[in-house]
Amino acid sequence: MRARLFPASVAEPETAFTFTVMREYDLQSLQGKIAAYDYFLSLRRLTDNVHTDQVNDPYQPFMLAARAWRYFKAQIRLGGIFNLNKRYLPHRPPEAMINYCPICPDPATNMLGDWEKTPLHLRDGNFKLSQFHKNSGADDKSMFRGNSYFPPVQPYKEFLASTKKSAYVVKCGHIKVINRQHNQALRTVVPKKTVGVVSTACSHVFILAATDMYSAESQAHVDASYARAYTLYGYGDDVKLDSRDMIRHKHTYDAQCDLAPNVQIRFACFPYLRSHRQFLWIEFNQVGGYTRQMNDANREDTIIAHINDWNHKKFINSCESLICCLDLYFDCETNHR
């Protein structure tokens, strides 16, 4: 490591990659959405673009090294190696490894008073981040061990098994989202193990949590994603708050016209709520092209890396967002005087 070589194995390292290669792949993959296989093949072709098949191909060791590199990078960037949550933010899970939104209200860091009336969480499903059944990697485990955006697998599956199954049949002639999702999940040439991901994001579009969908986008998947976000912010079911029963929630959905016939009347009485800007799915749709071929652990670690990168870029631009919010606030104050 002092020679700036990253080993592919800890026990008996025989292959190592330069820090430059690891950084370049990490950035090219996160920004350009290039698959590891294509990146490594390009390195082999740069070595010999004629007899490429004769160039050494340590692709599998490189994949393990890339996952470890991203895990260590997340430990450093998110403060896990320094125990920041345990030392300075004890209300958050001590092992949590996510990039928190610096703008959203957090009563233990930047909010006083009626903080519970402020949070606005947005949820949406993505059916491009699907996954095929794989006959390999059954013993592979995520390096984040359930401490990042995705909940621990076994408790999550137990929760889904305990929920009541609802056979939705949408009658609305304009929106038939649920029926279409069922058809996409069942009528595929190759059966899918996971049909997509439900993410929970704040109003500043920081991704707070994610859950896998094993069928169409059900309320159970959405609720689990929502609960995961609150748990990572330190407000899980084991935390007792005097204001918990005072917080009122309104859950909306793109098929709400069928689930709640009077929803349009209700919305007419609501103040304006900013819609969920789905720019992030444009980025993640490109990732789904190769994560669907991965095993469970590799897929989860890869999606976590892309979420961390998305939140990191949002974090860098958060100062500009705060300035815009302040300008809007002062404009409103001036107009109402």
SEMARVO-641927 format. One line per 5 residues: their letters; for each residue y, x, z of C-alpha. Coordinates in nm, 2 decimals, padded with zeros to 4 digits. Layout:
A) Y:X:Z; ...
***
This chain:
MRARL) 00.00:00.00:00.00; 00.24:00.29:00.07; 00.17:00.40:-00.29; 00.29:00.05:-00.39; -00.06:-00.04:-00.51
FPASV) -00.20:-00.39:-00.41; -00.58:-00.39:-00.35; -00.79:-00.66:-00.50; -01.02:-00.65:-00.19; -00.97:-00.57:00.18
AEPET) -01.33:-00.47:00.26; -01.41:-00.22:-00.02; -01.12:-00.20:-00.26; -01.22:-00.05:-00.59; -00.94:-00.21:-00.80
AFTFT) -00.57:-00.21:-00.73; -00.26:-00.34:-00.91; 00.09:-00.20:-00.90; 00.36:-00.39:-00.71; 00.55:-00.42:-01.04
VMREY) 00.26:-00.60:-01.21; 00.22:-00.84:-00.91; 00.60:-00.92:-00.90; 00.62:-00.96:-01.27; 00.32:-01.20:-01.29
DLQSL) 00.45:-01.40:-00.99; 00.79:-01.45:-01.15; 00.65:-01.51:-01.50; 00.40:-01.76:-01.37; 00.65:-01.95:-01.15
QGKIA) 00.94:-01.95:-01.40; 00.76:-01.95:-01.73; 00.45:-02.15:-01.61; 00.22:-01.89:-01.78; -00.14:-01.90:-01.67
AYDYF) -00.29:-01.59:-01.50; -00.55:-01.56:-01.78; -00.29:-01.55:-02.05; -00.08:-01.30:-01.86; -00.37:-01.07:-01.80
LSLRR) -00.48:-01.09:-02.16; -00.13:-00.99:-02.27; -00.16:-00.68:-02.05; -00.49:-00.59:-02.21; -00.34:-00.64:-02.55
LTDNV) -00.04:-00.42:-02.46; -00.30:-00.15:-02.37; -00.48:-00.19:-02.70; -00.39:-00.47:-02.95; -00.68:-00.38:-03.18
HTDQV) -00.98:-00.31:-02.96; -00.88:-00.55:-02.69; -01.24:-00.64:-02.61; -01.30:-00.28:-02.50; -01.02:-00.28:-02.25
NDPYQ) -01.13:-00.32:-01.89; -01.10:-00.69:-01.77; -01.05:-00.72:-01.39; -00.93:-01.08:-01.43; -01.13:-01.22:-01.13
PFMLA) -01.01:-00.95:-00.89; -00.65:-01.00:-01.02; -00.67:-01.37:-00.94; -00.77:-01.30:-00.57; -00.49:-01.04:-00.55
ARAWR) -00.24:-01.28:-00.69; -00.32:-01.55:-00.44; -00.30:-01.30:-00.15; 00.03:-01.17:-00.28; 00.18:-01.51:-00.28
YFKAQ) 00.05:-01.59:00.06; 00.20:-01.27:00.21; 00.52:-01.34:00.02; 00.54:-01.69:00.17; 00.46:-01.55:00.52
IRLGG) 00.76:-01.31:00.49; 01.00:-01.55:00.32; 00.93:-01.85:00.54; 00.93:-01.65:00.86; 00.56:-01.70:00.95
IFNLN) 00.51:-01.33:01.01; 00.80:-01.33:01.26; 00.69:-01.66:01.44; 01.03:-01.81:01.37; 00.92:-02.17:01.43
KRYLP) 00.75:-02.08:01.76; 01.05:-01.87:01.88; 01.35:-02.06:01.76; 01.24:-02.40:01.62; 00.97:-02.52:01.87
HRPPE) 00.99:-02.88:01.76; 00.83:-02.79:01.43; 00.46:-02.70:01.39; 00.43:-02.33:01.48; 00.21:-02.24:01.19
AMINY) 00.40:-02.45:00.93; 00.47:-02.26:00.61; 00.71:-02.47:00.40; 01.06:-02.42:00.27; 01.27:-02.67:00.47
CPICP) 01.58:-02.83:00.33; 01.88:-02.68:00.50; 02.10:-02.98:00.42; 01.89:-03.27:00.55; 01.96:-03.38:00.91
DPATN) 01.74:-03.21:01.17; 01.82:-03.32:01.53; 01.72:-02.98:01.67; 01.93:-02.77:01.44; 02.22:-02.94:01.27
MLGDW) 02.26:-03.31:01.38; 02.39:-03.50:01.68; 02.43:-03.87:01.76; 02.27:-04.12:01.53; 02.07:-03.87:01.33
EKTPL) 01.78:-04.12:01.29; 01.98:-04.34:01.06; 02.04:-04.07:00.81; 01.71:-03.94:00.66; 01.62:-04.05:00.31
HLRDG) 01.28:-03.96:00.19; 01.16:-04.02:-00.17; 00.80:-04.04:-00.29; 00.65:-04.03:-00.63; 00.32:-03.96:-00.79
NFKLS) 00.24:-03.72:-01.07; -00.07:-03.77:-01.29; -00.04:-03.44:-01.48; -00.15:-03.24:-01.17; -00.51:-03.37:-01.20
QFHKN) -00.83:-03.18:-01.15; -01.17:-03.18:-01.31; -01.50:-03.15:-01.11; -01.59:-02.78:-01.08; -01.94:-02.64:-01.00
SGADD) -01.79:-02.31:-00.86; -01.57:-02.21:-00.57; -01.72:-02.46:-00.32; -01.70:-02.19:-00.04; -01.34:-02.09:-00.14
KSMFR) -01.08:-02.19:00.12; -00.70:-02.22:00.08; -00.52:-01.92:00.23; -00.27:-02.16:00.39; -00.55:-02.34:00.59
GNSYF) -00.37:-02.68:00.59; -00.04:-02.53:00.73; 00.17:-02.60:00.42; 00.26:-02.90:00.21; -00.09:-03.04:00.17
PPVQP) -00.26:-03.18:00.48; -00.59:-03.04:00.60; -00.86:-03.17:00.36; -01.12:-03.32:00.60; -00.88:-03.53:00.82
YKEFL) -00.71:-03.65:00.50; -01.03:-03.76:00.35; -01.13:-03.93:00.67; -00.81:-04.12:00.68; -00.86:-04.24:00.32
ASTKK) -01.21:-04.35:00.40; -01.08:-04.56:00.70; -00.82:-04.75:00.49; -00.89:-05.09:00.34; -00.94:-05.08:-00.03
SAYVV) -00.72:-05.32:-00.22; -00.81:-05.43:-00.57; -00.47:-05.46:-00.72; -00.43:-05.68:-01.03; -00.07:-05.67:-01.15
KCGHI) 00.04:-05.99:-01.31; 00.39:-05.88:-01.40; 00.43:-05.87:-01.78; 00.70:-05.60:-01.77; 00.54:-05.34:-01.53
KVINR) 00.17:-05.28:-01.52; 00.17:-04.94:-01.36; -00.12:-04.99:-01.12; -00.36:-05.13:-01.39; -00.27:-04.84:-01.62
QHNQA) -00.33:-04.59:-01.35; -00.67:-04.73:-01.28; -00.76:-04.71:-01.65; -00.64:-04.35:-01.67; -00.85:-04.26:-01.37
LRTVV) -01.17:-04.43:-01.48; -01.16:-04.41:-01.86; -01.14:-04.04:-01.92; -01.38:-03.83:-02.14; -01.44:-03.59:-01.85
PKKTV) -01.44:-03.76:-01.51; -01.16:-03.63:-01.28; -01.21:-03.53:-00.92; -00.83:-03.56:-00.85; -00.61:-03.78:-01.07
GVVST) -00.28:-03.64:-00.95; -00.05:-03.56:-00.66; 00.19:-03.78:-00.45; 00.49:-03.58:-00.33; 00.75:-03.67:-00.07
ACSHV) 01.09:-03.52:-00.13; 01.42:-03.55:00.05; 01.73:-03.69:-00.12; 01.82:-03.33:-00.22; 01.49:-03.31:-00.40
FILAA) 01.33:-03.05:-00.17; 00.96:-03.12:-00.17; 00.85:-03.18:00.19; 00.48:-03.27:00.15; 00.21:-03.35:-00.10
TDMYS) -00.13:-03.52:-00.11; -00.40:-03.54:-00.37; -00.48:-03.88:-00.53; -00.85:-03.94:-00.58; -00.79:-04.27:-00.75
AESQA) -00.49:-04.47:-00.87; -00.16:-04.43:-00.67; -00.25:-04.63:-00.36; -00.05:-04.71:-00.05; -00.28:-04.49:00.15
HVDAS) -00.20:-04.18:-00.06; 00.17:-04.25:-00.03; 00.16:-04.31:00.34; -00.04:-03.99:00.40; 00.22:-03.79:00.21
YARAY) 00.50:-03.96:00.41; 00.33:-03.89:00.74; 00.27:-03.53:00.64; 00.64:-03.47:00.57; 00.73:-03.61:00.92
TLYGY) 00.46:-03.40:01.08; 00.59:-03.08:00.93; 00.94:-03.17:01.06; 00.79:-03.20:01.41; 00.77:-03.58:01.43
GDDVK) 00.40:-03.65:01.40; 00.20:-03.92:01.58; 00.17:-03.70:01.89; 00.55:-03.69:01.94; 00.71:-03.96:02.14
LDSRD) 01.07:-04.06:02.06; 01.29:-04.32:02.22; 01.44:-04.40:01.88; 01.11:-04.43:01.69; 01.10:-04.81:01.71
MIRHK) 01.46:-04.83:01.61; 01.42:-04.66:01.27; 01.40:-04.92:01.00; 01.22:-04.83:00.67; 01.23:-04.99:00.33
HTYDA) 00.95:-04.88:00.10; 01.01:-04.93:-00.27; 00.78:-04.88:-00.56; 00.79:-04.89:-00.94; 00.55:-05.19:-00.93
QCDLA) 00.74:-05.36:-00.65; 00.82:-05.66:-00.86; 00.45:-05.77:-00.83; 00.40:-05.65:-00.47; 00.72:-05.82:-00.34
PNVQI) 00.84:-06.11:-00.57; 01.18:-06.13:-00.39; 01.26:-05.76:-00.41; 01.54:-05.81:-00.67; 01.71:-06.05:-00.43
RFACF) 01.68:-05.80:-00.15; 01.81:-05.51:-00.37; 02.12:-05.72:-00.46; 02.22:-05.72:-00.09; 02.16:-05.34:-00.05
PYLRS) 02.42:-05.07:-00.07; 02.38:-04.83:-00.36; 02.09:-04.59:-00.31; 02.06:-04.28:-00.53; 01.75:-04.30:-00.75
HRQFL) 01.48:-04.03:-00.74; 01.57:-03.77:-00.99; 01.23:-03.66:-01.13; 01.35:-03.33:-01.27; 01.08:-03.15:-01.07
WIEFN) 00.79:-03.32:-01.25; 00.91:-03.17:-01.58; 00.84:-02.83:-01.42; 00.51:-02.93:-01.26; 00.37:-03.10:-01.57
QVGGY) 00.34:-02.76:-01.73; 00.15:-02.63:-01.43; -00.11:-02.91:-01.45; -00.24:-02.77:-01.78; -00.43:-02.49:-01.61
TRQMN) -00.46:-02.60:-01.24; -00.69:-02.89:-01.34; -00.95:-02.62:-01.44; -00.93:-02.45:-01.09; -01.14:-02.50:-00.79
DANRE) -00.99:-02.68:-00.49; -00.86:-02.38:-00.30; -00.71:-02.20:-00.59; -00.55:-02.52:-00.72; -00.39:-02.59:-00.38
DTIIA) -00.26:-02.24:-00.34; -00.12:-02.24:-00.69; 00.06:-02.57:-00.65; 00.20:-02.46:-00.31; 00.34:-02.14:-00.47
HINDW) 00.52:-02.35:-00.74; 00.65:-02.59:-00.47; 00.78:-02.29:-00.27; 00.95:-02.15:-00.57; 01.11:-02.49:-00.66
NHKKF) 01.24:-02.52:-00.30; 01.35:-02.16:-00.30; 01.57:-02.22:-00.61; 01.71:-02.54:-00.45; 01.78:-02.34:-00.14
INSCE) 01.98:-02.08:-00.33; 02.20:-02.36:-00.48; 02.23:-02.56:-00.16; 02.57:-02.41:-00.08; 02.71:-02.57:-00.40
SLICC) 02.54:-02.90:-00.31; 02.71:-02.89:00.03; 03.05:-02.83:-00.12; 03.00:-03.12:-00.36; 02.91:-03.35:-00.07
LDLYF) 03.21:-03.24:00.12; 03.44:-03.30:-00.18; 03.29:-03.64:-00.22; 03.34:-03.71:00.15; 03.71:-03.61:00.15
DCETN) 03.77:-03.82:-00.17; 03.62:-04.12:00.00; 03.83:-04.06:00.31; 04.14:-04.03:00.10; 04.07:-04.35:-00.11
HR) 04.00:-04.56:00.20; 04.32:-04.47:00.38
***
